[in-house]
Amino acid sequence: MERLLSVVVMLRVSGMPIVECWDLEKLPLLGVPDAAFIGCGDRPGLTVERELRVLVLGQLALQSGQVVWDVGAGNGAVSIEVARLFPQSQVYAIEQTVSGISAIEFNGARFGLQNLFSIRGTAPEILHRLRPPNRIFIGCRGAGLTKILGVCALRLLPGGSMVLVLDVLEDVATVLSWIGDRVRREPYWSYRILQVQLSRSLLAGDVTRFVPLCPVSMITIDRLLD
């Protein structure tokens, strides 16, 4: 049988990644366009969409001078929004992948942020080394979610809040089970859920259609003052 050979040519491009050119001075204070962020090359689609970012920021109920954790930060889109809005706050973007950390650092430098700190490490282990937070955004999912919640609850300051964005029903069930157990032992916890289903308009020829974003459950967990 005749063999077919394939040749793959890989070119290394010097310099920083190419992104769409934006005048940073003209970007909105809230709701930076998705295209203004560089993504993670090996994991496309990790940018939290602008519409969801705005809702996350609202649920976090941020104030100036806070310590904010972004656990599973991806390319840092949420962290950058927070750092831009609150330059007096300290924002820790925690990500375990090299590509994610590179994207966070590139995006942070591009926006000229001095209060954004990229932290490479695996949650929850890395969380013990950080300053106790006033607010936490959790964008990661999966088997380690319960342990991450446990450490976040331990470190979260009284009066603080955690916000999770989940697109898998099993993760929602895991979080609700964790909350139920926590409230029974520590009654100063409360929570609320926002079900989010959004669509964007898309011009298709001479007609306009709606393209849905992935539906998510946004769970906000508040630690009341002791």
N, C-alpha and C positions, 0 to 999 in steps of 0.2 A: 504494500500500500504506500502510495506516495505521501510523504510528510509535508505539511504546510508549516512554514516558519513565520513567526511574527517578530518584528523588531519594534521596540518601544524606545523612543527618544525622549529623555527628560532634560529639560533646561532649567538651570537655577537662575532665577531672576534676582539681581542684586537690589539693595535698597528696601524701603518699606513697602508693604502691600499697597496695591492701587485701590483706592476707594473713590466713590463719587465725590466730586469737589463741592464743598458747602462753605458758605460764608458764615462762620460760627457766630458772628455778631448779629446775624439776621435770623438765627434759629429761635424758635419760641422758647420762652422760659420753662414751659411745661409741655411735655409731649413731643420730644425730639423725633423726627422722622426715622423710620427703621433704617433707611439707606445711609444715614449719617454714621452708622456704626459698622466697623469691620467685624465679620463673624469669625467663627472657628473653622479653619479650613477642613479639618477631618470630621467635623460634626455640623453640617449645615442646618440652618433653621433654628438655632438656639437663641436668637434674639427674641426677647419677650416683646410681642407686638405693642405698638404705641398705645392702642386703645386699652389693652390690659394693663400696661404700665401706669397709665393715668388712674385706673381703678385701684391698683395696688397702692399707689401713693396716697390716695384718699383713705383707704382702709387702714394704712399705717398711722394716720393722724400725726404726722411728723411735726416736731418743733425744733427750733434752733438750739445748737449746743449739745445735741444728743450723740450717743454712740450707736451706730447702726450696723448690723450684720446682714450680709447678703450671702446666704449659704447655698452653694451650688450656683455660683454667679454666672456661669456660661461666659458670654463675652462682656459682661459688666453693664449691660444697658440700664438695668434698674439702679445699680450702684451709681452710675454716672448721673442719672436724673436726680437722685437724692443729693449727691455731692454738689451739683450745680445749684439746686434750690437752696441748700443750707450750707454755705461755705464755712460756718462755724462748727458744724458737726464733723465727726470722724466716722468715715464709712469704710468698713472692712469687706472686701469682695473675696470670698473664700471659694476656691476652685481647685480641683485635684489634677486637672490635665494641663500639660505644658502649653498646648494650643490655646486653651482658655485663658491661662495667665498671660500669655503673649498678647492676646486680643484685648484683655482688660488693660494692660499696661499701655498698649498702643492707643486705645481709645481714650484712656485717661490723660495721656500726654497730649493728644490731639486737642482735647478740650481744655488743656491747661489747668488741670485740677491738682491742688496741693493737699487736699484732705481725703483723697481716695487711696487706700492701701490694699494692694493685691497680696493675698495670702494663699500660697500653694500648700495644700494639705488635704487629708481625708477627714471628713466629718464622721463621727463627732469628736475624734481624738484631738484634732487641731483646735477645737473650740475652747478647750481648757486654758489655752495660752493667751487668749485675747481679753481685752477689757470687757467687763460686764456691760451688756447692751441695754439700751432703752427700747429699741425696736429691732425686730428680726424679720427678714423676708426669707422664706425657704422655697427654693425653686427645684430642689432635688426630689427624687421619688424612689420607691423600691423597698427592698428588704430591710435596709438600715434606717428607715424613717422613724420607727419607734425609739430607737436609741438616740437619734438626733434630737427628737422632741424632748426626750428626758434630759439631755444635757442642756438644751436651750432653756427649758423650764427652770433648771437649777441655776443657770447664770443670769436669766432675765431679771432686771431690777423691778421692784414693786412699782405698779402703775404702768408697766411696759406692755407691749403687744407683739404677737407673732402673726404673720400672714403667710398662708400657704396657697399656692395655685396648683391644683391637681386635675389631671385630665384622665385619670384611671379610677374606676369605681372602687377597685380593691384598695387603693390608697386612701380614698375617702373613708371607707369602712375602718381602715387601720387607725386613722386620725380620730374618728368619732369614738372608737373603742378606747383609745388612749385618753381622750378627754373625759369620758365617763368614769374611768378608773381614777383619774386625777381629781376630779371634782368630789368624788366620794371621800378621798383622803384629805384634800385641801380645798375647802369650799370657797376660797377667794379667787377661783378661776371661773371665767365665763367664755362663751363663744357664740359666733353667729356665722351663717353660711350665705354666700351670694352665688347663685347659679348664673353663669355668664354665657350667653350665646350671641355672638356678633357676626355680622357679615359686612363685607366691603363691596362697593359697586365696581364693576369691571365693564369697560366698553368692549363689546364683541361685534365688530362690523358696525352696523347702523343701529344696534340695540344695546341696552344696558342690562347686565345681569348682576345678581348678587352672588359673591363667592364667600362661603362661610369660613370663619376661623374655627379652630378646634374648640368645641365647647369645654368649659372648665368649671370646676367648683372652687370658689375662693373662700377659704376658711380663716376667720380672724379669731385668735385666741388672746384674751385679755387677762393679765394678772392684776387683780385689784389691789389697792393699797392694803397691807396687812393690818 
